[in-house]
Every structure is written in structure tokens, then in C-alpha cells.
Amino acid sequence: MKLMRWLKPKASDAKKLTIDPPEARAGRHGIAIAACVKNEARYIEEWVRFHRAVGIRHFYIYDNGSSDDTCTLLRNLLNEDMLTIIPWAGRMRDTATSTVLNGQVITFAHAILNFGGDYRWMAFIDVDEFLLPKDAATVERALEAVGDFPNVSLPWHMFATSGHETPPDGPLTLNYTMRGADPMTSKENVSNFKCIVDPCEVTEVSVHQFQTRAYGDLTANDAGKRFTRRARKSPEFYSNRFLQLNHYYTKSWQELTEKLARGWAYDSSAAKYRDKVLSVVKSIEEDVVEDRSMIDFIERHHIDLGR
């Protein structure tokens, strides 16, 4: 397994890694997803079935000690050619500063360095996030609008409870249709991005942004319009014409309560995490719009979500 070089950690920022891009292997093609999971059995089947249907070639799953049926379900859904499960206990601290190093960043860098040479694209998302092509049938076809550019940033489209007190019957993606009206809101923690990159061009890794060898911190929206990482937060960067990232942030109120009780494996402070989540939910639900684009896509392509 290849290792990454650490950026010198700061007490307030241990969230970036610099790497040497992997070499492209002969015949590389398709899209892989790398994701961190822990006890996601309730929805993992739907997430896998949907992303298989939109053309994902391989799933690299970093399992942080799941004690439910997450890994069993994954192995039942995907054969060895499509699934790699890596046991991953990712809590580490820098010796000099005692700063907690971001476990997701480490897994993303690991995925690029060890597996990236086989793929044209790698997507770095969570299992409550879905890559939705708007017109094309697959994510890869949707990315044709970007051309050869190696770094794509997709803004969160944030879905909260949609009025559900308890988990409704049926698929997640069909039950939650109310999202925050403005994906580019300036409110802290509500607006952010996940990325799809050419792994053989990546030189810097973090959860929400990447740098590439030829273009530095330039990133493109789904229509191929290029901005710097900082400038992508401007309203002019926004596009969901070809590809939309749906983030099902809370599910029902019951599940939100459970989420807060569990905490987040890669957040060093339970209280800070709780305050952040509740602030995000409040901001989402202050101004919502109905978004049925996921339902329309699933019905149009007759996708079997397994529930």
C-alpha cells in the first residue's frame, strides 16, 4: 500500500494532505466511489443500487467498525470486481500538536494512491449523498460536459426531514423531496461541495476540495465553468444542469435524534458536532423548495432500489 506525505499540521487545521499523483494504468476507465461508512445498513442497499444504475464501476468502502449488517449487505449486492472493503479505524493525532487528523482525508488520499490509477474518475461522497444525472443516464455521460478538465465540484443540495417524524416506508430518495432553496447560501456549514476528480492528476486532498497537477486550485462546475476554490462559492459558479449532488442530511426527526446521539466518527467534539448539525437543519428548513428531479430520474430509468 502506498503512503501519503503529511502537510505540516496546524493546531486549527489538519485537514489537507499533499500527494504525488498515481500513474495511470493501461486501459483505465470508468468511475469509482470512495466512501467512509459505519453502521449504514438501513440505507446502504438503496445507495449501492442507485449508483450501480448510474454507472459506477467500483466501490471502495472504508469501514470504521460497523457492528450491523452493512458489510454483509455490501457483499451480497456487489461482487469482488465491484467492491473493496477496507477496515479503517481512522482516529489519529499529530504528535507535536495533539491535533486530530481528519480521518476522511486520510481515506481519500489512500484511495487515490492505491486504486486511482485504474479509473478516469473518482468520486468522494458519503452514503447519504447521491450523484444524480439530470439528462444523461449515467454519471460518466453527465461529466462529458466537463471535457478533460480533472477537478469537478458539485454543490450540496440539502434535504432535511421533509416533514417526516419517523422513517417512512419505501426508498429514501422517493420520500424526501423538500430541500434548501439556495444551494449556494452563505450560511456556515450549510453550503459546501463534494468532488469528482481525475485521480491521476490530484496533488492535494481534502474532504471538500482538491488540487491538481496542471490546474492548481482551479475547479469546474458540472457545466465545465472554471473557478478557483474560493471563487466557486459565488452564485455565478452554481449549476446543476448536468449533474446534481443530493445530500439527504437528516432523514426523519427520529433518525436525526439518533444521529446526534451517535456523533460523527471523524469529529473530535460531540458537543460541537451536535451544535453544528442543529444549526444546519434550522437553516435548511427555514427556506425549502420541492425538488422531484430524483423521483423523475428513477421513474424514467426504471431503477430498482430494492425496498
BELNOR-V56526 format. One line per field, one symbol per residue. phi: phi as a letter, one per 20 degrees, with the letter a starting at -180 (. if undefined). psi: psi as a letter, one per 30 degrees, with the letter a starting at -180 (. if undefined). burial: # if it has 9 or more other C-alpha atoms within 8 Angstrom, else .. A space follows every 10 residues. Layout:
# BELNOR-V56526
phi->???
psi->???
burial->???
This chain:
# BELNOR-V56526
phi->.eddeefffd gdbccccdce gfffegmgam cdddbecbld ffcfffffgf fffenfebdd deeemgddeg fffgffecef fdccddfbee eccfffdmff effffffffg fffecffecf ccdcceedcc edfedfecff fffffemefe bdddffdedd elnefcfffn fgfeedcdcg fdfdgeffme dacccccffe dfdbcbfdbc dcfedlefcd efenfdcfgf ffffgfffbc fdbcdedefd lfffffffff ffmdgddfcf ffffffffff fgffefbcce cdffgfffff dleeenc
psi->klllkkkjkl egjhgkkklk klkklkgkla klkkkkljig fefeeeeeee fefggkekkj jjjihkgage eeeeffeklf ffkjkjkjjg jlkkeefgkk kjeeeeeeee eeefffffke kkkjllggkk jjkeelflee eeffffbgkg jkkkkkjjkb fggkelklll kefffjfklk ejfglfkkfe kalllkljfg fkfkkaegll llefgbgkll afggkkllee ffflfffkkg eekkjkjiee bleeeeeeee eeakfgkfje eeeeeeeeee eeeeffjllk jgeeeeeeee ghkjfg.
burial->...#....#. ...######. ##.#...#.# ########## #..####### ########## ######..## #.###.##.. .####....# #.##..#.## ########## ####.##### #####.#.## ####.##### .##.##...# ########## ##.#..#... ##.####### ..##.....# ########## #######.## ##....#### #########. .#....##.# .#######.# ######..## ..#..#...# ..##.##..# #.###..#.. ...##.##.. ....#..
